[in-house]
């Protein structure tokens, strides 16, 4: 009976109003957002279905849409990328990226015709939250299983005390960082967590289950150990404290902030980061024994050097990675060359692909977004999450990153923010 009640409650979360085309569009997006933290390829079919039915909604729309020019910036970005194929030698790679980027063209246009309210959009974050919770427990189970087998493989006869000692010594190798989240990049999961926290923490926690979920998300963020996410969380926390008017509450939150800061700084991976990055000036060593953090810095260095050589048009949509890899080889950035890393910065990646025009369009998107989201510290925190995430990752080269930004950013660019409780409609009443 309890299982039936759970299933009934779960089905109530799906979109059940309006035409079946609209229902399929939103429910496909809901399922895709649920699957985002669980695997790279799992949500892809549902995003494709939502695009197909979203196009269908455009043709069945009976009401005129309100043209919000800011929503057309992503389609413009897509057009510039497509023009980058004209001077691309590696057309296969270029066409592949343009094909993956189709959602940047389609979703913003679809949202010009789609009628959505705050409740409908909130469910996107509800499903993303559920996916994050499921992925947390899946990763805990996998990490625990890998840790146990690692200890068993090291010793033939294991006494209980030796087994516990093995767990204490080795847990952080399996439960912290990229090894803890193997299905999806830890930086991506961290961004999803921060967005969910920003969306839900704009209001007071009303129940114990909400408090437990928030604590679990912070624990997940701690274990993922994304340096970029920690930086974003640091800035968000300062904004949150500054936004408190009551002096007593501000003092209490400041103490909690400092305690949390000490906790996150003592994360094993953060400690390793300090010890590895401090010798960055040792040129001979870091070229051949590059850490993940140094690899990112080397990617930025190589990208900037290339941009100086082609500041106007870049190198073409399909050739950017090829020339970057060759630059790694020339500069003797061994790990970057062998791993064929991209720029690890979407702004640099875009400049390499399309030159100053594409770079300018991408920057314009975030300038407009910053202007739209300066209405409150909470909204500005969401802007920081998206902006800083692109500084540390080339998120618009992978389909999951592309489609996520092509959905969330247009909804944020709307004149009525999805972070508010007000109705958002394209029915001429905005």
Buried (B, 14 or more C-beta within 10 A) or exposed (E): EEEEEEEEEEEEBEBEEEEEBBBBBBBBBBBBBBBBBBBBEBBBEBBBBBBBBBBBBBEEBEEEBBEBEBBBBBBBBBBBBBBBBEBBEBBEBBBEBBEBBBBBBBBBBBBBBBBBBBEBBBBBBBBBBBBBBBBBEBBBEBBBEBBBEBBEEEEEEBEEEEBEEBBEEBBBBBBBBBBBBEBBBBBBBBBBBBBBBBBBBBEEEEEEEBEEBBEBBBEBBBBBBBBBBBBBBBBBBBBBBEBBEEEEEBEEBBEEBEEBBEEBEEBBBBEBBEEBBEEBEEEEEBBEEBBBBBBBBBBBBBBBEBBEEBEEBBBBBBBBBBBBBEBBEEBEBBBBBEBEBBBBBBBBBBBBBBBBBBBBBBEBBBEBBBEBBEEBBBBBBBBBBBBBBBBBBBBBBBBBBBBBBBBBBBBBBBEBBBBBEEBBBBEEEE
